[in-house]
Amino acid sequence: MYFDGAAHHGGAGAGVVFVTSQGEVLPYSFTLTQLYSNNIAEYQTLILGLEMVVEMKRLQLQVFGDSQLGVNQLLGSYEVKKPELRPYHDYAKKLMGWLGDATIQHVPRKENKKADALAALASSLTLLDQAQVTICQKWVVPLPNEAEGEENKLKHLVAVSEVEK
């Protein structure tokens, strides 16, 4: 699981990317309903991902994030000095404990591009009145070398799912 949070004056977002043992990529993007600091947005994102894993009942998990502070606090290398981070840290640590074999590792930002893009997208789409924005991808016109028919049109449709909590 790769995670990244983004916060700025206009909004906050979370990006979580699961990569299965078969190499499937499952991306998730969330808008966060309140404005947070970057560190809190990172913790919120990690917690969202961990809660999803707990619900999936997966007990083995490798977690990767580019938040040097958050990752090192969870590894015990850094102390949690800011009191506003303590509840997030404690809850994330608790969730990781429930997962058993969960590990966490810091990765450079360039290795976390997908989660970063999802978080940036969600934070930029934070709208007043919490409007939902669904992002879809689909071919509008079939490729010229393909035969006509419903079967060929459906093969270009990418599945879209919406996660609500």
Secondary structure, DSSP 8 states (H G I E B T S, - for coil): -EEEEEEETTEEEEEEEEE-TT--EEEEEEEESS---HHHHHHHHHHHHHHHHHHHT----EEEES-HHHHHHHHTSS----GGGHHHHHHHHHHHHHTSS-EEEE--GGGGHHHHHHHHHHHHT--GGG---------SS--TTS--SHHHHHTT---------
